[in-house]
Amino acid sequence: GIGQGSFKANDETDLSAGLVVDSIIEYFKDDVSITYETIDSIEYIVYTLKKDKIFDGDTPGLLIEPNTIFDGGDNTITHTKTTTEWGGLFKLADWSAYSNKTFKIRNVTFDAKGASIRGGGLIEDGYYSGKTDDCMPLGSSNTIILDNCHSKTSNGKFIKNWSGGLTGGRIGYMGTVKFLNCSNSINMNSSNNAPSGGLCGDLMGYKGTCIFENCYNTGEIAGGNRSGGICSKQAGKDGSAIFKYCFNTGEIKSSYSGGICGSDTGESASEVLIQYCYNTGTINSSHAGGITGFGTAYDGGVVTIINCYNTGDITMEYAGGICGYNTGGSAGIVNIYNCYNLGIITKGGGITGSSTASTVTIKNCYHVGASTDKMADSG
């Protein structure tokens, strides 16, 4: 059986019910079942949602707990309250004292029906004032995983400032965060200089590692500059990031943005690999790119883009089929191999919007879309 000692008091308040929430089971009550699952010789407690769940109150913000799996059971969690923006079902805890611990969310869809998202559908933003780098530390050997998770809106709501469909930004600081088989279909509509991402916000994998595999976005990338279809700006800063088999079909209407990643991907001492990814959304904003936005590898990172392509038309200046303006930044290294553009170029470049030739290598790349603007590299 499950004793009361199995749960840590989180001292969180469910404002809609006026109850103190100290565990997933107390919040969801009979709507979840409890089992155990052993993965790689580690036992996890598994909470499985039995049916679709409607929240008509404020964001619950349940603390993530080590070696715990929240399984949505392929059900949908819907937020219906119209007066309060949704922040996230869970929120981060300080895991710096833990080692080799994992929190996993799987098999669930979040529906932003009542109000827009300001944070994330499933996990709140990781910004915490007063912590090192203003981030909640995950710990170097600890991991957060989202698998088969999806965000949508059945009532025309949006992803707002510094937010993502599934998580906010700064998740996985000094640890590892993985998005596997995830998607977003909510349109982004954040303010200028407050970028958002289809799946997650900014600074993913900061001083740690972020991994995206088999993920996609169909939502419109609009509003705040430097946004991205999969993640917002500065992915992998001072750490690493991997994107494999990801794609975007949403129109890119936000300047400096990208179909997969926003601006400054791989900023500073970073290593980023983007492989087998593509964009089909029209690039209808300046300085943007089909795969990455402005300033790829800005200020000293290393970004390698392999076997990627763009078919979206490029209509604005300094935009590129693969990377946006200022590719390579001031000291970054960008390697673009086996990539191509089929999009029609009204303004911009087939492969990059512009690049620093001494730090950018383009090999086995080509552009075959019609072009009326020869201002940038074509591969």
JODA-V578635 format. One line per field, one symbol per residue. ss: DSSP state (A for helix, B for strand, O for the rest). psi: psi as a letter, one per 40 degrees, with the letter a starting at -180 (. if undefined). burial: b if it has 16 or more other ideal C-beta (glycine too) atoms within 10 Angstrom, else e. Layout:
ss=???
psi=???
burial=???
//
This chain:
ss=OOOAAAOOOOOBBBOOOOBBBOOAAAAAAAABBBBBBBBOOBBBBBBBBOOOBBBOOOOOOBBOOOOBBBBBBBBBBBBOOOOOOBOOOBBOOOOOOOOOOBBBBBBBBBBBOOOOBOOBOOBOOOBOOOOAAABOOOOOOOBBBBBBBBBBOOOOOBBOOOOBOOBOOOOOOOOBBBBBOOBBOOBBBOOOOOOOBOOBOOOOOOOOBBBBBOOBBOOOBBOOOOOBOOBOOOOOOOOBBBBBOOBBOOOBOOOOOBOOBOOOOOOOOOBBBBBOOBBOOOBOOOOOBOOBOOOOOOOOOBBBBBOOBBOOOBOOOOOBOOBOOOBOOOOOBBBBBOOBBOOOBOOOBOOBOOBOOOOBBBBOOBBOOOBOOOOOOOO
psi=ihideeihhefihgddefihheiddddebeeiihiihhhfehhihhhhhdiihhheaihdfhhiiifihhheffihhhheheehihdidiiiihedeiifiihhhifihhhgddiihgbiddhiiehhhdihefihhdhdeiihhhhfiihiheffiihahfiiddiaifhfhfahhhhhfiiiehihgiihfgiiiddiaifhfhfbhhhhhfiiheihgibhifiiddiaifhehfbiihhhfiiheihhehieiiddiaifhfiagihhhhhfiiheihgfiieiiddiaifhfhfeihhhhhfiihehiheiieiiddiaifhebdeihhhhhfiiheihhdiaiddidiihdeehhhifiiheiihehfeiie.
burial=eeeeeeeeebebebeeeeeebbbbbbbbeebbeeeeeeeeeeebbbbbbeeebebeebbbbbbbbbbbbbbbbebbbbbebeeebbbbbbbbbebbebeebbbbbbbbbbbbbbbbbbbbbbbbbbbbeeeebebbbbbeebbbbbbbbbbbbeeebbbbbbbbbbbbbbbbbbbbbbbbbbbbbbbbbbeeebbbbbbbbbbbbbbbbbbbbbbbbbbbbbbbbbbbbbbbbbbbbbbbbbbbebbbbbbbbbbbbbbbbbbbbbbbebbbbbbebbbbbbbbbbbbbbbbbbbbbbbbbbbbbbebbbbbbbbbbbbbbbbbbbbbbeebbbbbeebbbbbebbbbbbbbbbbbeebbebeebebebebeeeebbbb
//
